[in-house]
Amino acid sequence: MKPEPNFYIRREHFLLVEGAGFWHINDVPVERWAQVGEHFNNENTLALFASGSEDKPVESSGVKVVGGIDWIKFETNPKEKEPPLNAYHYVIGQPDDKGYPVYGPFRDGSLVPHWCGYEDLDKYSKKDDS
């Protein structure tokens, strides 16, 4: 069964996610966070990484996915010995009459574990070097 989208983004905002395309990971600039999704633009957000390729969609949970977003935020309710950050993954489906549907947040699917530390974020800069 196809899930319901959490929210929609417009084409010009999807292009911020897609960047160069070919699933190249982009570090979304702070001033663009709200354009990708209003709830990303808050004091607990540390980083927003995104990638996509409208030409090369992938199938996931009944959705043809053309983009993905990893939202890295500060843990707002830290427990003892817990890493300081949380990563949430969103997927972007092919557009319909409302725009590009965005599904998530998911605790799995990010390049880093859901509970992560600052050192884990190196994976985003090294992804294209591998």
C-alpha positions in Angstrom: 0.0 0.0 0.0 1.3 3.4 -1.0 1.9 5.7 2.0 0.4 9.2 2.3 2.8 12.1 1.8 3.7 14.2 4.8 3.9 17.4 2.7 4.5 18.6 -0.9 7.2 20.8 -2.4 7.1 22.8 -5.6 9.3 22.1 -8.7 11.7 25.0 -8.0 12.3 23.7 -4.5 12.7 20.1 -5.8 15.5 21.5 -8.0 17.3 22.6 -4.8 17.2 19.0 -3.7 18.2 17.5 -7.0 21.1 19.8 -7.6 23.4 18.4 -10.2 21.2 15.2 -10.4 22.5 11.7 -10.6 21.9 11.3 -6.9 24.8 13.6 -6.0 24.5 14.6 -2.4 24.1 18.3 -1.8 24.5 20.2 1.4 21.4 22.4 1.3 22.3 26.0 2.4 20.7 27.3 5.6 18.8 30.1 3.7 17.1 27.3 1.6 15.9 25.0 4.4 12.4 26.5 4.7 12.0 26.2 0.9 12.6 22.5 1.0 10.3 22.1 4.0 9.2 24.7 6.6 9.7 22.4 9.6 13.4 21.9 8.7 14.0 25.6 9.3 14.2 25.6 13.1 16.8 26.1 15.9 17.4 22.3 16.3 18.5 21.7 12.7 22.2 21.3 12.2 22.3 20.3 8.5 20.1 19.2 5.6 21.5 16.9 2.9 19.6 16.1 -0.2 20.0 14.3 -3.5 17.8 13.3 -6.4 17.5 12.4 -10.0 14.2 12.8 -11.9 15.7 10.9 -14.8 16.6 7.9 -12.7 13.9 7.2 -10.1 14.1 4.3 -7.7 11.3 2.2 -6.3 10.7 2.3 -2.5 7.5 1.2 -0.6 5.4 1.5 -3.7 6.7 5.0 -4.5 8.8 6.0 -7.5 11.4 8.1 -5.6 13.1 11.0 -7.4 14.8 12.5 -4.4 15.8 12.1 -0.8 16.5 14.3 2.2 18.5 13.6 5.3 17.6 16.0 8.1 20.3 16.2 10.8 19.1 17.8 14.0 20.3 18.2 17.6 18.8 15.6 20.0 16.2 17.6 22.0 15.8 15.1 24.7 19.3 13.6 25.3 19.8 10.6 27.5 23.0 9.7 29.2 25.7 8.4 26.7 23.4 9.0 23.8 24.9 10.7 20.7 24.1 14.4 20.3 22.4 14.2 16.9 19.4 12.5 15.2 19.1 11.8 11.5 15.7 11.5 9.8 15.2 10.4 6.2 12.5 11.7 3.8 11.8 10.5 0.2 10.4 12.6 -2.6 8.0 10.9 -5.1 7.4 11.8 -8.7 5.2 14.9 -9.1 1.5 14.9 -9.3 -1.1 17.7 -9.5 -0.2 19.0 -6.0 3.6 19.0 -6.6 6.3 16.7 -5.4 5.0 14.5 -2.5 7.4 14.1 0.4 7.2 11.0 2.6 8.7 10.6 6.1 10.3 11.1 8.5 11.9 7.7 8.7 14.6 6.6 11.1 16.2 4.4 8.5 17.5 5.2 5.1 19.8 8.1 5.9 23.5 7.8 5.1 24.2 7.9 8.9 22.5 6.0 11.7 19.5 7.6 13.3 21.4 8.3 16.6 24.7 9.8 15.4 27.6 12.0 16.3 29.4 14.8 14.6 32.1 12.3 13.3 29.3 10.4 11.4 28.6 13.5 9.2 32.0 12.9 7.4 30.1 10.2 5.4 28.3 13.0 3.5 31.5 14.6 2.3 33.2 11.3 1.5 30.2 9.8 -0.3 31.3 11.1 -3.7 35.0 10.2 -3.1 34.3 6.5 -2.9 
